[in-house]
Amino acid sequence: MPDPRCARKHKHSHVEILLLIVLGFLAGKTSLRRIVKWAKRNQKKLKKYLDLKNGIPSLSTFSRITGVIDEELLSLAFTDWIGNILNTKGIHIVIDGKALRAAAEKIKEKKAPYILNALDATTDLVIAQIPISEKTNEITAIPKLLELLDITGSTITIDAIGATEAILSMIDEKDGYFVQQIKKNCPATYQEIQNVFEELEKEKEADPEKFGKENKGRYSEYSSCEKNRERVEYREMKCYTNDDAIGKIRKELPFICSVASSCQIRIPKEIDADGNDMTPDKETFLKQGSRKCPKPTEGDELTDQIQRVGLVSNHVLTAEEFARYKRDHWRIENCLHYVLDEDFLEDKSTARKSKNVLSVLRKTAYNIIRLMQIDAPKDRKLVIDVIDEITDDFSIVLKWIFDPIPSFY
């Protein structure tokens, strides 16, 4: 990274300042103020690896550097760094935006700034990020992010906002695959998919044997049930691959090969005074609800108990494969966005001018933690477990900073 300051001599290296921020995030310090205090307490240890000719810079120096560093160049350097470790070809890439809520300029009534992230669903490594301009949205930012990546043979999943002809065409032209959710924000395509599967259901009920013979290898179903402490989730996926049946969709999106319909039912768990499970089964819940939820609602919001979405892909897939991609898409929420807010307190960071630079540095620390988990997973199940381990013994993270990181290629 070039020094953003003028050419005269400086007391402190801008590279060391950026590195100290990454090290501070790894040690569990979530703000520049805490990082500076931590660095001063550990100055003797840090001098073994860094020059620090004039000691630890002041907080104002940290703030000034992060406010003027070329954030676009830093994002490209980040993408290049992780691209030398992880091959972006042939993987499942999840793309989604995340708000930096505390960084909003509330006095001017501006909206919270957003960062668009790309995550590898297998390793949970962030492979790229770009800020979403205040006057644009994810629809215009997604193509810019895709331009940074070699997605040959990779499958891209994006939330419903990515269901545009331009984005899906771009993925197809770059020799990538997509599994794209279609919600009611695309009413015509959404209804067309629902109509396809309503007709298939009628044919199946009328003559199951004939239906099975005629649609062998073209129609499949998959269902699953997941129980946790809060709720029971039933997921049903139906998939169909037939050019004639999806003709209207193919007129707009000629590269579509498979379509699917997903239904997800979330039933809140109920326990009686004796600790017995009183959660109703799926059929009972759909007919009469439950004590916690007398009237189940159907829609696209996270609070809705019944969610129906369509899916399209330019790849021939089964219902089980569609279900897996849809399920793995949410890893970006659970494994990245939640961790950034819970363990790095990103959503509480009030930094405005340096918000995008700090976001890249946080993800650098995040990726190093994920690499440490992959290297030695024992007792490192959670990100906070690794942060605690680094806090107790700072030396364990140094090889990931100062030595070459083994490639996944």
N, C-alpha and C positions, 0 to 999 in steps of 0.2 A: 504494500500500500504506500503510495507517495505521501510525503509529509504535506498536509494542507496549509501549513504556516509559511510565512515568508522565508526568504533564503538565509537570513541571519542566523547565527548560532543559537541553539536552544539548550536549556538546562536538562530537559528530559526528552527521551526518545518516544515518538508517537507510537512506534511499534510495541515498545514495552508497556505503554499505557493500555493499548488494546489487549495485550496479553494478560496484564494484571486484572483486567475486567473479566476475561474468560476464567482465569484462575479463581477470582473471587466468586463468580457464579458457581463454579465447581465446589467451592468450599461452603456453599449455602448462603452466601451474602447476596441479598436481593436488590440492593440499591447502591448507587455510586458512593454515597456517604458511608455505608457499612463496609464497602469494598476498600475504601481508603483507610478506614480505621483498622481493618483486618490486615492490610498490607503493611501498615506501620508496625503492628504488633509482631508480624512475622518477617520483618525486613532482613534479619540475619539469615534466615533460611532461604529467602528469595534471592539474596546476593550470591548464593552458591551457583545460581543458574542464570541470573540476569546481571548486567553491569550496574544499573542503578547508581551511576556516578554521583548524582546529586540527591540521592535518597528517594523517598516516595513523593511523587508530585502531590500538590494540594488538590482539594476537591474542585476548586475552580478550574484548574488545569485539566483535570479529567473531563469536566463538563464542557470546556471549550473545545477540546480535541474531538469528543464524540459529536459535538454539534456542527463541526465543519468537515469531518471526514467525508469523502465521496461515497455516499451510501449505495449508489448503483454499482460502482466498482467493487465495493466490499461484498455486495450480494453475488456478483459474478465470481469473485475470488472464492467465496464460500461454496458455490456450485461446482467450481473447478476442483476445489479441495476434496469434496465428498465424491465427485465424479471419478477421481483417481483411486478411490477406495472401493466404491460400489458401482457395478455396471448397471446402467439404467435400461439396457435392452432386456426384453423378455421378462419383466417383472410386473407386479401390480402396483400402479402409481395412483394414489388417492390425492385429489386436489380439492381444497376447501379454504374458505376465507375465515379469518379470526379477527375480532375487534380488539382494539387496545382502548378499553373504555375510559380509564382514568386519564388518558392522554388527550381527550377531547377538550377543545377550547370552549368551555361552557359559557363564558361571558359573552362570546360572540355567537352562541347558540349553534355551534357547528356540530356535525355528527361525529361519532367516534371514528378515528382512522382505522383502516383495515389492512391486514397483511394476508396475501394469498400464499398458501403453503402447499408443497408437494411432498408426500410421504411415501416411502416404500412400505407396503403393508406387511411384508415378511419380517424385516429387520427393525421396523419402526424408526428408521433413520430419515431425517429430513434431507431431501436432495436438492431443493431449491425454494426460494421465497422471493416475492417481489411486493412492494407496497402498492396498494390500490389508490390511485389518485383520487383526491377529494371530489372532483367533478365527473368521475367515471364510476364503474362498478365492476363486479367480477366478470361480467360478460366480455368486457373489453380487455380485462387483465389476463384472462385465461390464455388467449392466443399468444400473448407476450411471454408467458411462462412456458408454454409448450415450445416456443422457438428456442429456448435455452437448452432443451433436453433432446437426447437421441432416444426416441420411444419405439424404435424398430422392434416389433414383436411383443411390446408391452401392452398391458390392458389398462386403460385409463378409466377411472370412475369419478364422476363429478355429481354433485347434488343437482336437483331439478333445474337450477338456474343455467346449467351448461347445455340444456336441450335446445341448442340452436343449430341450424344447418351449417353455419360458418364454422363453429367449433368442431362438430362431428366430422365435417368434410376435411378439416385440417388434420385431425387425428388419422383419418383414413389415408390421406395423401402422404402422411409421414410414416406409412407402413405400420401404424399402431392399431390396436383394437380398442373398443370402448364398450362398456356396459353402462348405459345411460338411463337414469330414472326419468320417467315421464309422469308428472303430476298434473293437477288441474290448471296449472299456469299455462299448459299447452292443451287447451280443452279439446280441440279437434283430434289430435293424435291420441290423447288419453282415452277419449270415447271410442275411437276406432279400435284400440287394443281391447277395451272392455267388451265391445261388440263381438270381436273375433272369438273371445273365450266364452261368451254367453252362447253363441251358436255352437261352439264345440261341445259345451256342456249339454245342450239339448240333443245333439247327435249321439253323445255318449250314453245318455239316459234312455234314448229311444232304442238303441241296438248296440250294447256294449261290445259284443263279439265282432260285429261288422266294423265298428269304430276302431277297435284295436288292430284289426287287419289293415284297414285303409291308412291308418296313421302310425304304423309301426316305424320307429326310427325318426318320426317327425314330431311326436307329441310325448311329453313326459311330465310327471308331477313329483313334487318333493315336499315333505312336511317335517317339522321338528317342533319340539317343546322344550323350553328352557325355564328352569325354576331358580329364583334367587330369593333373598330375604324380603324383597319388597313386592314382587309380582311374579306371575306365571305368564310366559309369552308363548303363544302359538303362532307359528309361521307356516304359511302355505304358498307354494310357488308352482305355477303352471307355465309350461314353455311350449312354443310351437314354431316349427320351421317349415314354411310353405309359401312359395312366392305368390301363388294365386290368392291365398287368404289374406295376405298383408299387402295387396296391390295398391291400395290408397296410400299407405304409409310409404311404400317404395317410390311413388311418384315424386314425393318431396325428398325422400332420403333413399336414393336408388341402391346404396351399398348395404342396406339393412338385410341381415340374414335370418336373425331369430328375434322373436318377440316373447315377452313373458308378462304374466300378471301375478302380483304379489299381494297377499292379504296377511296382515299382522294384527293379532288380537292380544291386548295387554290386560290381564285381570289382576287387580290389586289383591295382595294376599290378606286373608282374614284369619285371625286367631281368637278363639274364645277365652274365657276367664281361666280355663284349666290348661291352656296352652295347646289345645287341639286345632288342627288346620280345618278351617271352615270355608276355604276358598271354593267357589262354585266351579263346576266344569264348564267347558267352552259353550256347549249347547244351552245350558241353563243361563249362563251369563248373557248370551246374545238375546235370549227370549225375555228375561226379566231383570237383568242386571244383578247387582249385589248390594249389601248394606252400605259399603263404602262408595259404590257407584251405581245408584238406582237407574240412571239412564245413560248407558254407554254412548259416547259421542263418536262420530265418524268424520275424519278430516285429515289434513296434512300436518297439523300442529303436534308438537311433542306431548301435549297434554291429552290428545285424543286417544281413546282406547282402541279404536278400530281404524286401521290405515290401509288403504288400497292404492297401490301405485302400479303403473305400467313400466316395462323396461324394454329397451331395444339394444341390439348389438350387431356389429358388422362381422361377427364371428359365429359359427354354428356352435351353440351351447346346449347343454341339458338343463333341466330345471334345478338340479342340485348345484350345478356350476353357477347358474344365475344367483341362487340363494347364497352361495359362498362369497361371491363378489359383493353382493349387497350387504352381507353381514360384515365382511372385512372392511368395507368402505368406512364404517363407523370407528375404525381404529384411530383415525385422525382426531376424532373427538376424545376418545378415552385415553389414548396413549400419547397424544401430543398436546392438544389444547387444554385438557384438564391438568396435565402435568405442568405446563407453562404457568397456569393460573394458581395451582395449588402449591407447587414446590418452588417456583421461581417468582411467584407473585406478579406476573406480567400484567394482569388486569388491574393491579393497583399502582402500577408505575405511572407517575405524573409527568415523566419526561416527555416533552413535546418536540423540541427541535432535534433531539437525538434519538427519538423513539425507534426509527427504522434501523439505525446503526446498532442500538442496544438489542433489538430483536434478533439481528444476525448473530451477535456475540452470545446471546442466550442460547440460540440454537446450535452454535459451535460447542458450547459446554454440554448442551443436551445430547448432541451426537456422540461426544466423547464418553458420556455416561452410558449411552446405549451400546457403544463399542466395548466398554468394560463389562457390561452385562453379558454380551455375546461371548466374550473371551473367557470369562469365569462366572457362570450364572449362579453358582452356589451362594446362598445368603444375599443375593443381589436381585431379588424379585422385583422390588419397587425402586423407582428412581431415588426416593428419599433415603433408601438403605445405602445406596452408593454414596450419596452426599454425606451421610453420617460417617461412612467408612473413610472418606477422604478427609473429613474434619478431624477424625481421630489420628489418621496417619497420612499426612499430605504427600509423602513420598510415593504412594502407590499410583498416583495420577501422573507423575512427572514423565514417565516413558511415553505416555500418550500425547504429551506436549512437545517433548524435545527429541524423541526418536521417531523414525519412519513408522507409520501404521501399516500393518500387513494388508494387502489388497484382497478383496473378495473375488477378483476376476479368476 
